[in-house]
Amino acid sequence: MSNEAVHMQPYQRIVQDVRDKIRSGSWTAGTKLPSTRELAEEYGVAAGTVQRALTELRTAGLIYSHQGRGSFITETASESSEDSTARALRALEEQVADLAARLERIEKGRSD
């Protein structure tokens, strides 16, 4: 466990775990989350702590809830993490191409 995880509030640990499961692809759009009671037992926390985590996940647009049916991963949850990763990779590729072009110009200038 990372040093950062040690200092997390219990509800933040649940939020992080859900985010990790979405990012890794184990939970995809439409996946039903365990019940509040099941999550409370799994994490050894009170139901109110789980509710706080679910509220944060809803606010972040990662889950939606249906009264009496449970909470589910949104269609956009996994897309948004993939999109941000793809955008970051494209930005890095552009930077590398730019740096390579600059280096080539510098080296060409030295050989003249």
C-alpha positions in Angstrom: 0.0 0.0 0.0 1.4 3.4 -1.0 2.1 6.1 1.6 -0.7 8.1 0.1 -3.3 5.4 0.5 -2.5 5.2 4.2 -3.6 8.8 4.7 -6.8 8.5 2.7 -10.2 8.8 4.3 -12.1 5.5 4.1 -14.6 6.9 1.6 -11.7 8.1 -0.6 -10.2 4.5 -0.6 -13.6 3.2 -2.0 -13.7 6.0 -4.7 -10.1 5.2 -5.7 -10.8 1.5 -5.9 -13.8 2.0 -8.1 -11.7 4.4 -10.3 -9.0 1.7 -10.6 -11.5 -1.0 -11.5 -12.9 1.3 -14.3 -9.4 2.2 -15.5 -8.3 -1.4 -15.6 -11.4 -2.4 -17.5 -12.7 -4.8 -14.8 -15.8 -2.6 -14.4 -17.2 -1.4 -17.7 -20.3 0.6 -18.6 -23.4 -0.8 -17.1 -21.6 -2.9 -14.4 -23.7 -3.0 -11.3 -21.8 -2.1 -8.1 -22.1 -4.2 -5.0 -24.8 -3.0 -2.6 -24.1 -0.4 0.0 -24.2 -3.1 2.7 -21.8 -5.4 0.7 -19.4 -2.5 0.1 -19.6 -1.5 3.8 -18.7 -5.1 4.8 -16.0 -5.4 2.2 -14.2 -2.2 3.4 -15.1 -2.6 7.1 -16.9 0.8 7.1 -20.3 2.2 8.0 -23.0 2.5 5.4 -22.7 6.3 5.6 -19.1 6.1 4.5 -20.1 4.1 1.4 -22.9 6.6 0.7 -20.3 9.4 0.8 -18.1 7.5 -1.7 -21.1 6.8 -4.0 -22.1 10.5 -3.9 -18.5 11.5 -4.9 -18.5 8.9 -7.7 -21.9 10.2 -9.0 -20.7 13.8 -8.9 -17.6 12.8 -10.9 -20.0 11.2 -13.5 -18.6 7.7 -13.0 -21.7 6.1 -11.7 -25.5 6.6 -11.7 -28.0 5.2 -9.3 -31.6 3.9 -9.6 -33.7 3.9 -6.4 -34.2 0.2 -5.4 -32.0 -1.1 -8.2 -28.5 -0.1 -7.2 -25.6 1.9 -8.7 -24.1 1.3 -12.1 -21.0 2.4 -14.0 -21.9 5.2 -16.5 -21.4 4.8 -20.3 -18.9 7.6 -20.2 -16.8 6.5 -17.2 -14.4 4.1 -19.0 -14.5 6.3 -22.2 -13.4 9.4 -20.2 -10.4 7.6 -18.7 -9.5 6.1 -22.1 -10.0 9.5 -23.8 -7.7 11.3 -21.3 -5.1 8.6 -21.7 -5.3 8.8 -25.5 -5.1 12.6 -25.4 -2.1 12.5 -23.1 -0.3 10.0 -25.5 -1.1 12.2 -28.5 0.3 15.2 -26.7 3.5 13.3 -25.8 3.9 12.0 -29.4 3.6 15.6 -30.7 6.2 16.8 -28.2 8.6 14.1 -29.2 8.1 14.8 -32.9 8.7 18.5 -32.2 11.8 17.8 -30.2 13.2 15.4 -32.8 12.7 18.1 -35.5 14.4 20.7 -33.4 17.3 18.4 -32.7 17.6 17.6 -36.4 17.8 21.3 -37.2 20.5 21.9 -34.5 22.6 18.9 -35.7 22.2 20.1 -39.4 23.4 23.6 -38.4 26.5 22.1 -36.7 27.5 20.0 -39.7 27.4 23.0 -42.1 
